């Protein structure tokens, strides 16, 4: 399923569901958290370069994390990115 979402991004990996739930009480729009894009956004912000991150979510980052869905998630992100580059953004939800 493809859906627009607010992604929390930072230098800290949040593996504890309770910590993330506490974070969501502060930032209720954040549906997922990640840390890889933080450096990209920071560098682009410093250079005043626009940036868009499209994420394929493959796991919850908890103790059940494995690589089973990496390929599917990366292909989904690539498809969404291509669609966005071709057709632009439309709020079709």
PyMOL Python script that loads the backbone (N, CA, C, O; Angstrom):
from pymol import cmd

cmd.read_pdbstr("""\
ATOM      1  N   UNK A   1       0.842  -1.175   0.000  1.00  0.00           N
ATOM      2  CA  UNK A   1       0.000   0.000   0.000  1.00  0.00           C
ATOM      3  C   UNK A   1       0.887   1.237   0.000  1.00  0.00           C
ATOM      4  O   UNK A   1       1.852   1.310   0.760  1.00  0.00           O
ATOM      5  N   UNK A   2       0.573   2.184  -0.826  1.00  0.00           N
ATOM      6  CA  UNK A   2       1.296   3.444  -0.884  1.00  0.00           C
ATOM      7  C   UNK A   2       0.480   4.495  -0.159  1.00  0.00           C
ATOM      8  O   UNK A   2      -0.721   4.631  -0.391  1.00  0.00           O
ATOM      9  N   UNK A   3       1.136   5.238   0.720  1.00  0.00           N
ATOM     10  CA  UNK A   3       0.438   6.319   1.407  1.00  0.00           C
ATOM     11  C   UNK A   3       1.424   7.400   1.785  1.00  0.00           C
ATOM     12  O   UNK A   3       2.550   7.111   2.190  1.00  0.00           O
ATOM     13  N   UNK A   4       1.000   8.650   1.651  1.00  0.00           N
ATOM     14  CA  UNK A   4       1.869   9.735   2.118  1.00  0.00           C
ATOM     15  C   UNK A   4       1.880   9.706   3.640  1.00  0.00           C
ATOM     16  O   UNK A   4       0.854   9.454   4.271  1.00  0.00           O
ATOM     17  N   UNK A   5       3.032   9.963   4.219  1.00  0.00           N
ATOM     18  CA  UNK A   5       3.135   9.946   5.674  1.00  0.00           C
ATOM     19  C   UNK A   5       4.226  10.892   6.114  1.00  0.00           C
ATOM     20  O   UNK A   5       5.175  11.160   5.376  1.00  0.00           O
ATOM     21  N   UNK A   6       4.083  11.385   7.306  1.00  0.00           N
ATOM     22  CA  UNK A   6       5.149  12.164   7.906  1.00  0.00           C
ATOM     23  C   UNK A   6       6.146  11.187   8.497  1.00  0.00           C
ATOM     24  O   UNK A   6       5.791  10.323   9.299  1.00  0.00           O
ATOM     25  N   UNK A   7       7.397  11.334   8.091  1.00  0.00           N
ATOM     26  CA  UNK A   7       8.456  10.438   8.536  1.00  0.00           C
ATOM     27  C   UNK A   7       9.332  11.189   9.527  1.00  0.00           C
ATOM     28  O   UNK A   7       9.888  12.238   9.201  1.00  0.00           O
ATOM     29  N   UNK A   8       9.455  10.657  10.730  1.00  0.00           N
ATOM     30  CA  UNK A   8      10.381  11.225  11.705  1.00  0.00           C
ATOM     31  C   UNK A   8      11.783  10.768  11.321  1.00  0.00           C
ATOM     32  O   UNK A   8      12.013   9.580  11.098  1.00  0.00           O
ATOM     33  N   UNK A   9      12.707  11.701  11.244  1.00  0.00           N
ATOM     34  CA  UNK A   9      14.061  11.360  10.849  1.00  0.00           C
ATOM     35  C   UNK A   9      15.039  12.044  11.788  1.00  0.00           C
ATOM     36  O   UNK A   9      14.885  13.222  12.112  1.00  0.00           O
ATOM     37  N   UNK A  10      16.030  11.309  12.215  1.00  0.00           N
ATOM     38  CA  UNK A  10      17.012  11.886  13.120  1.00  0.00           C
ATOM     39  C   UNK A  10      18.199  10.965  13.304  1.00  0.00           C
ATOM     40  O   UNK A  10      18.310   9.933  12.642  1.00  0.00           O
ATOM     41  N   UNK A  11      19.080  11.345  14.206  1.00  0.00           N
ATOM     42  CA  UNK A  11      20.300  10.586  14.431  1.00  0.00           C
ATOM     43  C   UNK A  11      20.106   9.380  15.343  1.00  0.00           C
ATOM     44  O   UNK A  11      21.022   8.571  15.490  1.00  0.00           O
ATOM     45  N   UNK A  12      18.944   9.245  15.953  1.00  0.00           N
ATOM     46  CA  UNK A  12      18.685   8.182  16.906  1.00  0.00           C
ATOM     47  C   UNK A  12      17.782   7.121  16.289  1.00  0.00           C
ATOM     48  O   UNK A  12      16.711   7.435  15.770  1.00  0.00           O
ATOM     49  N   UNK A  13      18.214   5.868  16.346  1.00  0.00           N
ATOM     50  CA  UNK A  13      17.381   4.767  15.886  1.00  0.00           C
ATOM     51  C   UNK A  13      16.410   4.399  17.005  1.00  0.00           C
ATOM     52  O   UNK A  13      16.828   4.092  18.122  1.00  0.00           O
ATOM     53  N   UNK A  14      15.133   4.431  16.704  1.00  0.00           N
ATOM     54  CA  UNK A  14      14.111   4.126  17.704  1.00  0.00           C
ATOM     55  C   UNK A  14      13.654   2.685  17.498  1.00  0.00           C
ATOM     56  O   UNK A  14      12.922   2.390  16.553  1.00  0.00           O
ATOM     57  N   UNK A  15      14.087   1.794  18.380  1.00  0.00           N
ATOM     58  CA  UNK A  15      13.696   0.389  18.280  1.00  0.00           C
ATOM     59  C   UNK A  15      12.613   0.012  19.272  1.00  0.00           C
ATOM     60  O   UNK A  15      11.925  -0.991  19.079  1.00  0.00           O
ATOM     61  N   UNK A  16      12.451   0.777  20.306  1.00  0.00           N
ATOM     62  CA  UNK A  16      11.492   0.466  21.366  1.00  0.00           C
ATOM     63  C   UNK A  16      10.127   1.052  21.003  1.00  0.00           C
ATOM     64  O   UNK A  16       9.996   2.271  20.893  1.00  0.00           O
ATOM     65  N   UNK A  17       9.104   0.207  20.815  1.00  0.00           N
ATOM     66  CA  UNK A  17       7.772   0.708  20.449  1.00  0.00           C
ATOM     67  C   UNK A  17       7.225   1.738  21.442  1.00  0.00           C
ATOM     68  O   UNK A  17       6.532   2.674  21.042  1.00  0.00           O
ATOM     69  N   UNK A  18       7.531   1.573  22.724  1.00  0.00           N
ATOM     70  CA  UNK A  18       7.044   2.526  23.721  1.00  0.00           C
ATOM     71  C   UNK A  18       7.694   3.896  23.541  1.00  0.00           C
ATOM     72  O   UNK A  18       7.046   4.923  23.742  1.00  0.00           O
ATOM     73  N   UNK A  19       8.959   3.912  23.168  1.00  0.00           N
ATOM     74  CA  UNK A  19       9.648   5.182  22.917  1.00  0.00           C
ATOM     75  C   UNK A  19       9.010   5.871  21.711  1.00  0.00           C
ATOM     76  O   UNK A  19       8.785   7.081  21.729  1.00  0.00           O
ATOM     77  N   UNK A  20       8.719   5.095  20.662  1.00  0.00           N
ATOM     78  CA  UNK A  20       8.097   5.686  19.478  1.00  0.00           C
ATOM     79  C   UNK A  20       6.695   6.193  19.788  1.00  0.00           C
ATOM     80  O   UNK A  20       6.302   7.254  19.303  1.00  0.00           O
ATOM     81  N   UNK A  21       5.944   5.455  20.582  1.00  0.00           N
ATOM     82  CA  UNK A  21       4.598   5.915  20.969  1.00  0.00           C
ATOM     83  C   UNK A  21       4.682   7.222  21.747  1.00  0.00           C
ATOM     84  O   UNK A  21       3.846   8.107  21.563  1.00  0.00           O
ATOM     85  N   UNK A  22       5.680   7.352  22.611  1.00  0.00           N
ATOM     86  CA  UNK A  22       5.887   8.605  23.337  1.00  0.00           C
ATOM     87  C   UNK A  22       6.229   9.735  22.383  1.00  0.00           C
ATOM     88  O   UNK A  22       5.762  10.862  22.546  1.00  0.00           O
ATOM     89  N   UNK A  23       7.047   9.425  21.387  1.00  0.00           N
ATOM     90  CA  UNK A  23       7.402  10.411  20.369  1.00  0.00           C
ATOM     91  C   UNK A  23       6.162  10.834  19.592  1.00  0.00           C
ATOM     92  O   UNK A  23       5.988  12.014  19.288  1.00  0.00           O
ATOM     93  N   UNK A  24       5.301   9.871  19.269  1.00  0.00           N
ATOM     94  CA  UNK A  24       4.088  10.183  18.515  1.00  0.00           C
ATOM     95  C   UNK A  24       3.129  11.076  19.295  1.00  0.00           C
ATOM     96  O   UNK A  24       2.359  11.826  18.694  1.00  0.00           O
ATOM     97  N   UNK A  25       3.165  11.007  20.618  1.00  0.00           N
ATOM     98  CA  UNK A  25       2.321  11.905  21.402  1.00  0.00           C
ATOM     99  C   UNK A  25       2.769  13.355  21.229  1.00  0.00           C
ATOM    100  O   UNK A  25       1.956  14.271  21.347  1.00  0.00           O
ATOM    101  N   UNK A  26       4.039  13.566  20.955  1.00  0.00           N
ATOM    102  CA  UNK A  26       4.574  14.910  20.723  1.00  0.00           C
ATOM    103  C   UNK A  26       4.379  15.312  19.262  1.00  0.00           C
ATOM    104  O   UNK A  26       3.989  16.442  18.969  1.00  0.00           O
ATOM    105  N   UNK A  27       4.652  14.382  18.349  1.00  0.00           N
ATOM    106  CA  UNK A  27       4.556  14.619  16.902  1.00  0.00           C
ATOM    107  C   UNK A  27       3.557  13.619  16.329  1.00  0.00           C
ATOM    108  O   UNK A  27       3.948  12.613  15.737  1.00  0.00           O
ATOM    109  N   UNK A  28       2.261  13.899  16.508  1.00  0.00           N
ATOM    110  CA  UNK A  28       1.226  12.918  16.182  1.00  0.00           C
ATOM    111  C   UNK A  28       1.131  12.568  14.701  1.00  0.00           C
ATOM    112  O   UNK A  28       0.561  11.532  14.357  1.00  0.00           O
ATOM    113  N   UNK A  29       1.670  13.398  13.820  1.00  0.00           N
ATOM    114  CA  UNK A  29       1.606  13.083  12.390  1.00  0.00           C
ATOM    115  C   UNK A  29       2.660  12.064  11.970  1.00  0.00           C
ATOM    116  O   UNK A  29       2.538  11.453  10.908  1.00  0.00           O
ATOM    117  N   UNK A  30       3.682  11.877  12.778  1.00  0.00           N
ATOM    118  CA  UNK A  30       4.756  10.939  12.430  1.00  0.00           C
ATOM    119  C   UNK A  30       4.238   9.506  12.516  1.00  0.00           C
ATOM    120  O   UNK A  30       3.839   9.039  13.583  1.00  0.00           O
ATOM    121  N   UNK A  31       4.253   8.823  11.384  1.00  0.00           N
ATOM    122  CA  UNK A  31       3.778   7.441  11.349  1.00  0.00           C
ATOM    123  C   UNK A  31       4.919   6.435  11.393  1.00  0.00           C
ATOM    124  O   UNK A  31       4.738   5.302  11.839  1.00  0.00           O
ATOM    125  N   UNK A  32       6.087   6.847  10.932  1.00  0.00           N
ATOM    126  CA  UNK A  32       7.260   5.976  10.923  1.00  0.00           C
ATOM    127  C   UNK A  32       8.484   6.796  11.317  1.00  0.00           C
ATOM    128  O   UNK A  32       8.462   8.027  11.287  1.00  0.00           O
ATOM    129  N   UNK A  33       9.544   6.096  11.684  1.00  0.00           N
ATOM    130  CA  UNK A  33      10.802   6.760  12.026  1.00  0.00           C
ATOM    131  C   UNK A  33      11.936   6.095  11.256  1.00  0.00           C
ATOM    132  O   UNK A  33      11.916   4.889  11.014  1.00  0.00           O
ATOM    133  N   UNK A  34      12.909   6.887  10.882  1.00  0.00           N
ATOM    134  CA  UNK A  34      14.081   6.360  10.187  1.00  0.00           C
ATOM    135  C   UNK A  34      15.259   7.270  10.482  1.00  0.00           C
ATOM    136  O   UNK A  34      15.085   8.377  10.993  1.00  0.00           O
ATOM    137  N   UNK A  35      16.455   6.805  10.162  1.00  0.00           N
ATOM    138  CA  UNK A  35      17.607   7.639  10.442  1.00  0.00           C
ATOM    139  C   UNK A  35      18.502   7.852   9.222  1.00  0.00           C
ATOM    140  O   UNK A  35      19.380   8.713   9.271  1.00  0.00           O
ATOM    141  N   UNK A  36      18.321   7.116   8.145  1.00  0.00           N
ATOM    142  CA  UNK A  36      19.207   7.229   6.994  1.00  0.00           C
ATOM    143  C   UNK A  36      19.105   8.573   6.282  1.00  0.00           C
ATOM    144  O   UNK A  36      20.119   9.110   5.835  1.00  0.00           O
ATOM    145  N   UNK A  37      17.900   9.123   6.170  1.00  0.00           N
ATOM    146  CA  UNK A  37      17.710  10.358   5.405  1.00  0.00           C
ATOM    147  C   UNK A  37      18.124  11.604   6.183  1.00  0.00           C
ATOM    148  O   UNK A  37      18.229  12.684   5.603  1.00  0.00           O
ATOM    149  N   UNK A  38      18.357  11.471   7.469  1.00  0.00           N
ATOM    150  CA  UNK A  38      18.697  12.632   8.286  1.00  0.00           C
ATOM    151  C   UNK A  38      19.909  13.375   7.724  1.00  0.00           C
ATOM    152  O   UNK A  38      19.869  14.597   7.578  1.00  0.00           O
ATOM    153  N   UNK A  39      20.972  12.660   7.412  1.00  0.00           N
ATOM    154  CA  UNK A  39      22.185  13.285   6.879  1.00  0.00           C
ATOM    155  C   UNK A  39      21.955  13.930   5.527  1.00  0.00           C
ATOM    156  O   UNK A  39      22.505  14.995   5.245  1.00  0.00           O
ATOM    157  N   UNK A  40      21.148  13.295   4.686  1.00  0.00           N
ATOM    158  CA  UNK A  40      20.836  13.855   3.366  1.00  0.00           C
ATOM    159  C   UNK A  40      20.091  15.180   3.522  1.00  0.00           C
ATOM    160  O   UNK A  40      20.441  16.176   2.890  1.00  0.00           O
ATOM    161  N   UNK A  41      19.057  15.182   4.372  1.00  0.00           N
ATOM    162  CA  UNK A  41      18.296  16.409   4.601  1.00  0.00           C
ATOM    163  C   UNK A  41      19.169  17.503   5.202  1.00  0.00           C
ATOM    164  O   UNK A  41      19.072  18.666   4.810  1.00  0.00           O
ATOM    165  N   UNK A  42      20.019  17.131   6.150  1.00  0.00           N
ATOM    166  CA  UNK A  42      20.888  18.108   6.795  1.00  0.00           C
ATOM    167  C   UNK A  42      21.821  18.750   5.773  1.00  0.00           C
ATOM    168  O   UNK A  42      21.969  19.972   5.752  1.00  0.00           O
ATOM    169  N   UNK A  43      22.446  17.943   4.930  1.00  0.00           N
ATOM    170  CA  UNK A  43      23.362  18.468   3.915  1.00  0.00           C
ATOM    171  C   UNK A  43      22.631  19.342   2.898  1.00  0.00           C
ATOM    172  O   UNK A  43      23.123  20.406   2.522  1.00  0.00           O
ATOM    173  N   UNK A  44      21.451  18.891   2.452  1.00  0.00           N
ATOM    174  CA  UNK A  44      20.685  19.671   1.474  1.00  0.00           C
ATOM    175  C   UNK A  44      20.207  20.982   2.081  1.00  0.00           C
ATOM    176  O   UNK A  44      20.215  22.015   1.412  1.00  0.00           O
ATOM    177  N   UNK A  45      19.794  20.948   3.335  1.00  0.00           N
ATOM    178  CA  UNK A  45      19.352  22.168   4.012  1.00  0.00           C
ATOM    179  C   UNK A  45      20.493  23.183   4.100  1.00  0.00           C
ATOM    180  O   UNK A  45      20.289  24.372   3.853  1.00  0.00           O
ATOM    181  N   UNK A  46      21.670  22.721   4.445  1.00  0.00           N
ATOM    182  CA  UNK A  46      22.834  23.617   4.564  1.00  0.00           C
ATOM    183  C   UNK A  46      23.210  24.235   3.223  1.00  0.00           C
ATOM    184  O   UNK A  46      23.721  25.354   3.172  1.00  0.00           O
ATOM    185  N   UNK A  47      22.958  23.513   2.148  1.00  0.00           N
ATOM    186  CA  UNK A  47      23.294  24.009   0.809  1.00  0.00           C
ATOM    187  C   UNK A  47      22.090  24.609   0.093  1.00  0.00           C
ATOM    188  O   UNK A  47      22.190  25.019  -1.064  1.00  0.00           O
ATOM    189  N   UNK A  48      20.948  24.660   0.783  1.00  0.00           N
ATOM    190  CA  UNK A  48      19.693  25.179   0.223  1.00  0.00           C
ATOM    191  C   UNK A  48      19.287  24.458  -1.062  1.00  0.00           C
ATOM    192  O   UNK A  48      18.898  25.076  -2.053  1.00  0.00           O
ATOM    193  N   UNK A  49      19.389  23.144  -1.008  1.00  0.00           N
ATOM    194  CA  UNK A  49      19.023  22.284  -2.135  1.00  0.00           C
ATOM    195  C   UNK A  49      17.731  21.552  -1.768  1.00  0.00           C
ATOM    196  O   UNK A  49      17.668  20.919  -0.713  1.00  0.00           O
ATOM    197  N   UNK A  50      16.700  21.623  -2.616  1.00  0.00           N
ATOM    198  CA  UNK A  50      15.455  20.902  -2.310  1.00  0.00           C
ATOM    199  C   UNK A  50      15.696  19.395  -2.291  1.00  0.00           C
ATOM    200  O   UNK A  50      16.550  18.879  -3.012  1.00  0.00           O
ATOM    201  N   UNK A  51      14.942  18.710  -1.466  1.00  0.00           N
ATOM    202  CA  UNK A  51      15.120  17.266  -1.348  1.00  0.00           C
ATOM    203  C   UNK A  51      13.766  16.601  -1.091  1.00  0.00           C
ATOM    204  O   UNK A  51      12.894  17.164  -0.429  1.00  0.00           O
ATOM    205  N   UNK A  52      13.617  15.416  -1.619  1.00  0.00           N
ATOM    206  CA  UNK A  52      12.429  14.586  -1.395  1.00  0.00           C
ATOM    207  C   UNK A  52      12.924  13.190  -1.047  1.00  0.00           C
ATOM    208  O   UNK A  52      13.793  12.651  -1.733  1.00  0.00           O
ATOM    209  N   UNK A  53      12.385  12.606   0.002  1.00  0.00           N
ATOM    210  CA  UNK A  53      12.739  11.237   0.367  1.00  0.00           C
ATOM    211  C   UNK A  53      11.510  10.367   0.189  1.00  0.00           C
ATOM    212  O   UNK A  53      10.434  10.679   0.699  1.00  0.00           O
ATOM    213  N   UNK A  54      11.679   9.276  -0.536  1.00  0.00           N
ATOM    214  CA  UNK A  54      10.631   8.271  -0.692  1.00  0.00           C
ATOM    215  C   UNK A  54      11.171   7.015  -0.025  1.00  0.00           C
ATOM    216  O   UNK A  54      12.242   6.528  -0.385  1.00  0.00           O
ATOM    217  N   UNK A  55      10.437   6.496   0.939  1.00  0.00           N
ATOM    218  CA  UNK A  55      10.907   5.344   1.702  1.00  0.00           C
ATOM    219  C   UNK A  55      10.051   4.125   1.412  1.00  0.00           C
ATOM    220  O   UNK A  55       8.828   4.212   1.308  1.00  0.00           O
ATOM    221  N   UNK A  56      10.701   3.018   1.289  1.00  0.00           N
ATOM    222  CA  UNK A  56      10.022   1.735   1.272  1.00  0.00           C
ATOM    223  C   UNK A  56      10.233   1.110   2.636  1.00  0.00           C
ATOM    224  O   UNK A  56      11.361   0.756   2.980  1.00  0.00           O
ATOM    225  N   UNK A  57       9.197   0.968   3.407  1.00  0.00           N
ATOM    226  CA  UNK A  57       9.324   0.451   4.771  1.00  0.00           C
ATOM    227  C   UNK A  57       9.297  -1.079   4.730  1.00  0.00           C
ATOM    228  O   UNK A  57       8.333  -1.676   4.250  1.00  0.00           O
ATOM    229  N   UNK A  58      10.364  -1.709   5.238  1.00  0.00           N
ATOM    230  CA  UNK A  58      10.474  -3.162   5.145  1.00  0.00           C
ATOM    231  C   UNK A  58      10.382  -3.871   6.487  1.00  0.00           C
ATOM    232  O   UNK A  58      10.249  -5.094   6.520  1.00  0.00           O
ATOM    233  N   UNK A  59      10.448  -3.140   7.595  1.00  0.00           N
ATOM    234  CA  UNK A  59      10.387  -3.784   8.906  1.00  0.00           C
ATOM    235  C   UNK A  59      10.087  -2.732   9.964  1.00  0.00           C
ATOM    236  O   UNK A  59       9.987  -1.539   9.674  1.00  0.00           O
ATOM    237  N   UNK A  60       9.948  -3.196  11.173  1.00  0.00           N
ATOM    238  CA  UNK A  60       9.663  -2.289  12.284  1.00  0.00           C
ATOM    239  C   UNK A  60      10.925  -1.871  13.031  1.00  0.00           C
ATOM    240  O   UNK A  60      10.843  -1.080  13.971  1.00  0.00           O
ATOM    241  N   UNK A  61      12.086  -2.381  12.637  1.00  0.00           N
ATOM    242  CA  UNK A  61      13.324  -2.035  13.298  1.00  0.00           C
ATOM    243  C   UNK A  61      13.423  -2.574  14.715  1.00  0.00           C
ATOM    244  O   UNK A  61      14.225  -2.081  15.508  1.00  0.00           O
ATOM    245  N   UNK A  62      12.623  -3.574  15.043  1.00  0.00           N
ATOM    246  CA  UNK A  62      12.635  -4.135  16.392  1.00  0.00           C
ATOM    247  C   UNK A  62      13.366  -5.475  16.389  1.00  0.00           C
ATOM    248  O   UNK A  62      14.115  -5.766  15.456  1.00  0.00           O
ATOM    249  N   UNK A  63      13.161  -6.276  17.399  1.00  0.00           N
ATOM    250  CA  UNK A  63      13.877  -7.548  17.495  1.00  0.00           C
ATOM    251  C   UNK A  63      13.458  -8.565  16.432  1.00  0.00           C
ATOM    252  O   UNK A  63      14.157  -9.555  16.221  1.00  0.00           O
ATOM    253  N   UNK A  64      12.328  -8.334  15.764  1.00  0.00           N
ATOM    254  CA  UNK A  64      11.881  -9.250  14.701  1.00  0.00           C
ATOM    255  C   UNK A  64      12.445  -8.857  13.335  1.00  0.00           C
ATOM    256  O   UNK A  64      12.133  -9.500  12.333  1.00  0.00           O
ATOM    257  N   UNK A  65      13.267  -7.818  13.285  1.00  0.00           N
ATOM    258  CA  UNK A  65      13.824  -7.300  12.018  1.00  0.00           C
ATOM    259  C   UNK A  65      14.597  -8.396  11.284  1.00  0.00           C
ATOM    260  O   UNK A  65      15.421  -9.098  11.870  1.00  0.00           O
ATOM    261  N   UNK A  66      14.308  -8.522   9.988  1.00  0.00           N
ATOM    262  CA  UNK A  66      15.091  -9.381   9.109  1.00  0.00           C
ATOM    263  C   UNK A  66      15.086  -8.760   7.715  1.00  0.00           C
ATOM    264  O   UNK A  66      14.572  -7.656   7.531  1.00  0.00           O
ATOM    265  N   UNK A  67      15.645  -9.447   6.748  1.00  0.00           N
ATOM    266  CA  UNK A  67      15.769  -8.887   5.397  1.00  0.00           C
ATOM    267  C   UNK A  67      14.689  -9.381   4.442  1.00  0.00           C
ATOM    268  O   UNK A  67      14.804  -9.166   3.236  1.00  0.00           O
ATOM    269  N   UNK A  68      13.654 -10.029   4.938  1.00  0.00           N
ATOM    270  CA  UNK A  68      12.655 -10.679   4.085  1.00  0.00           C
ATOM    271  C   UNK A  68      11.959  -9.728   3.119  1.00  0.00           C
ATOM    272  O   UNK A  68      11.603 -10.143   2.016  1.00  0.00           O
ATOM    273  N   UNK A  69      11.750  -8.458   3.498  1.00  0.00           N
ATOM    274  CA  UNK A  69      10.968  -7.560   2.668  1.00  0.00           C
ATOM    275  C   UNK A  69      11.784  -6.408   2.060  1.00  0.00           C
ATOM    276  O   UNK A  69      11.204  -5.472   1.510  1.00  0.00           O
ATOM    277  N   UNK A  70      13.103  -6.466   2.152  1.00  0.00           N
ATOM    278  CA  UNK A  70      13.929  -5.380   1.607  1.00  0.00           C
ATOM    279  C   UNK A  70      13.712  -5.180   0.109  1.00  0.00           C
ATOM    280  O   UNK A  70      13.549  -4.047  -0.343  1.00  0.00           O
ATOM    281  N   UNK A  71      13.706  -6.258  -0.660  1.00  0.00           N
ATOM    282  CA  UNK A  71      13.551  -6.149  -2.117  1.00  0.00           C
ATOM    283  C   UNK A  71      12.192  -5.551  -2.476  1.00  0.00           C
ATOM    284  O   UNK A  71      12.111  -4.664  -3.325  1.00  0.00           O
ATOM    285  N   UNK A  72      11.137  -6.027  -1.843  1.00  0.00           N
ATOM    286  CA  UNK A  72       9.791  -5.515  -2.123  1.00  0.00           C
ATOM    287  C   UNK A  72       9.705  -4.036  -1.766  1.00  0.00           C
ATOM    288  O   UNK A  72       9.168  -3.240  -2.536  1.00  0.00           O
ATOM    289  N   UNK A  73      10.230  -3.667  -0.604  1.00  0.00           N
ATOM    290  CA  UNK A  73      10.168  -2.270  -0.157  1.00  0.00           C
ATOM    291  C   UNK A  73      10.956  -1.354  -1.077  1.00  0.00           C
ATOM    292  O   UNK A  73      10.490  -0.262  -1.402  1.00  0.00           O
ATOM    293  N   UNK A  74      12.147  -1.779  -1.506  1.00  0.00           N
ATOM    294  CA  UNK A  74      12.949  -0.923  -2.380  1.00  0.00           C
ATOM    295  C   UNK A  74      12.325  -0.803  -3.773  1.00  0.00           C
ATOM    296  O   UNK A  74      12.386   0.263  -4.386  1.00  0.00           O
ATOM    297  N   UNK A  75      11.733  -1.876  -4.273  1.00  0.00           N
ATOM    298  CA  UNK A  75      11.056  -1.798  -5.566  1.00  0.00           C
ATOM    299  C   UNK A  75       9.827  -0.896  -5.488  1.00  0.00           C
ATOM    300  O   UNK A  75       9.559  -0.132  -6.415  1.00  0.00           O
ATOM    301  N   UNK A  76       9.085  -0.980  -4.397  1.00  0.00           N
ATOM    302  CA  UNK A  76       7.915  -0.111  -4.222  1.00  0.00           C
ATOM    303  C   UNK A  76       8.338   1.357  -4.180  1.00  0.00           C
ATOM    304  O   UNK A  76       7.693   2.205  -4.798  1.00  0.00           O
ATOM    305  N   UNK A  77       9.408   1.659  -3.460  1.00  0.00           N
ATOM    306  CA  UNK A  77       9.894   3.039  -3.395  1.00  0.00           C
ATOM    307  C   UNK A  77      10.347   3.520  -4.768  1.00  0.00           C
ATOM    308  O   UNK A  77      10.112   4.674  -5.128  1.00  0.00           O
ATOM    309  N   UNK A  78      10.989   2.657  -5.532  1.00  0.00           N
ATOM    310  CA  UNK A  78      11.433   3.030  -6.881  1.00  0.00           C
ATOM    311  C   UNK A  78      10.235   3.318  -7.792  1.00  0.00           C
ATOM    312  O   UNK A  78      10.259   4.274  -8.567  1.00  0.00           O
ATOM    313  N   UNK A  79       9.201   2.500  -7.698  1.00  0.00           N
ATOM    314  CA  UNK A  79       7.995   2.698  -8.510  1.00  0.00           C
ATOM    315  C   UNK A  79       7.317   4.011  -8.151  1.00  0.00           C
ATOM    316  O   UNK A  79       6.917   4.764  -9.039  1.00  0.00           O
ATOM    317  N   UNK A  80       7.183   4.294  -6.864  1.00  0.00           N
ATOM    318  CA  UNK A  80       6.551   5.545  -6.424  1.00  0.00           C
ATOM    319  C   UNK A  80       7.377   6.743  -6.875  1.00  0.00           C
ATOM    320  O   UNK A  80       6.821   7.748  -7.319  1.00  0.00           O
ATOM    321  N   UNK A  81       8.698   6.646  -6.767  1.00  0.00           N
ATOM    322  CA  UNK A  81       9.575   7.741  -7.200  1.00  0.00           C
ATOM    323  C   UNK A  81       9.438   7.988  -8.696  1.00  0.00           C
ATOM    324  O   UNK A  81       9.357   9.139  -9.124  1.00  0.00           O
ATOM    325  N   UNK A  82       9.412   6.940  -9.488  1.00  0.00           N
ATOM    326  CA  UNK A  82       9.234   7.086 -10.931  1.00  0.00           C
ATOM    327  C   UNK A  82       7.879   7.702 -11.253  1.00  0.00           C
ATOM    328  O   UNK A  82       7.779   8.575 -12.115  1.00  0.00           O
ATOM    329  N   UNK A  83       6.839   7.249 -10.563  1.00  0.00           N
ATOM    330  CA  UNK A  83       5.510   7.808 -10.773  1.00  0.00           C
ATOM    331  C   UNK A  83       5.497   9.300 -10.422  1.00  0.00           C
ATOM    332  O   UNK A  83       4.924  10.107 -11.154  1.00  0.00           O
ATOM    333  N   UNK A  84       6.121   9.657  -9.318  1.00  0.00           N
ATOM    334  CA  UNK A  84       6.179  11.058  -8.912  1.00  0.00           C
ATOM    335  C   UNK A  84       6.945  11.890  -9.941  1.00  0.00           C
ATOM    336  O   UNK A  84       6.512  12.982 -10.308  1.00  0.00           O
ATOM    337  N   UNK A  85       8.079  11.373 -10.401  1.00  0.00           N
ATOM    338  CA  UNK A  85       8.887  12.099 -11.390  1.00  0.00           C
ATOM    339  C   UNK A  85       8.135  12.262 -12.710  1.00  0.00           C
ATOM    340  O   UNK A  85       8.297  13.268 -13.400  1.00  0.00           O
ATOM    341  N   UNK A  86       7.321  11.282 -13.058  1.00  0.00           N
ATOM    342  CA  UNK A  86       6.578  11.307 -14.318  1.00  0.00           C
ATOM    343  C   UNK A  86       5.308  12.156 -14.240  1.00  0.00           C
ATOM    344  O   UNK A  86       5.007  12.919 -15.158  1.00  0.00           O
ATOM    345  N   UNK A  87       4.570  12.017 -13.141  1.00  0.00           N
ATOM    346  CA  UNK A  87       3.243  12.624 -13.060  1.00  0.00           C
ATOM    347  C   UNK A  87       3.086  13.719 -12.006  1.00  0.00           C
ATOM    348  O   UNK A  87       2.073  14.418 -11.994  1.00  0.00           O
ATOM    349  N   UNK A  88       4.060  13.877 -11.134  1.00  0.00           N
ATOM    350  CA  UNK A  88       3.948  14.875 -10.068  1.00  0.00           C
ATOM    351  C   UNK A  88       3.083  14.375  -8.940  1.00  0.00           C
ATOM    352  O   UNK A  88       2.691  13.209  -8.919  1.00  0.00           O
ATOM    353  N   UNK A  89       2.784  15.243  -8.010  1.00  0.00           N
ATOM    354  CA  UNK A  89       2.029  14.889  -6.810  1.00  0.00           C
ATOM    355  C   UNK A  89       0.554  15.203  -6.972  1.00  0.00           C
ATOM    356  O   UNK A  89       0.193  16.296  -7.410  1.00  0.00           O
ATOM    357  N   UNK A  90      -0.281  14.270  -6.630  1.00  0.00           N
ATOM    358  CA  UNK A  90      -1.721  14.473  -6.589  1.00  0.00           C
ATOM    359  C   UNK A  90      -2.255  13.773  -5.356  1.00  0.00           C
ATOM    360  O   UNK A  90      -1.928  12.610  -5.121  1.00  0.00           O
ATOM    361  N   UNK A  91      -3.040  14.429  -4.590  1.00  0.00           N
ATOM    362  CA  UNK A  91      -3.557  13.849  -3.345  1.00  0.00           C
ATOM    363  C   UNK A  91      -4.766  12.988  -3.676  1.00  0.00           C
ATOM    364  O   UNK A  91      -5.900  13.464  -3.616  1.00  0.00           O
ATOM    365  N   UNK A  92      -4.537  11.720  -4.027  1.00  0.00           N
ATOM    366  CA  UNK A  92      -5.595  10.788  -4.421  1.00  0.00           C
ATOM    367  C   UNK A  92      -5.847   9.763  -3.322  1.00  0.00           C
ATOM    368  O   UNK A  92      -5.643   8.568  -3.533  1.00  0.00           O
ATOM    369  N   UNK A  93      -6.280  10.210  -2.171  1.00  0.00           N
ATOM    370  CA  UNK A  93      -6.464   9.273  -1.061  1.00  0.00           C
ATOM    371  C   UNK A  93      -7.927   9.142  -0.730  1.00  0.00           C
ATOM    372  O   UNK A  93      -8.289   8.396   0.180  1.00  0.00           O
TER     373      UNK A  93
END
""", "prot")
cmd.dss("prot")
cmd.show_as("cartoon", "prot")
cmd.util.cbc("prot")
cmd.orient("prot")
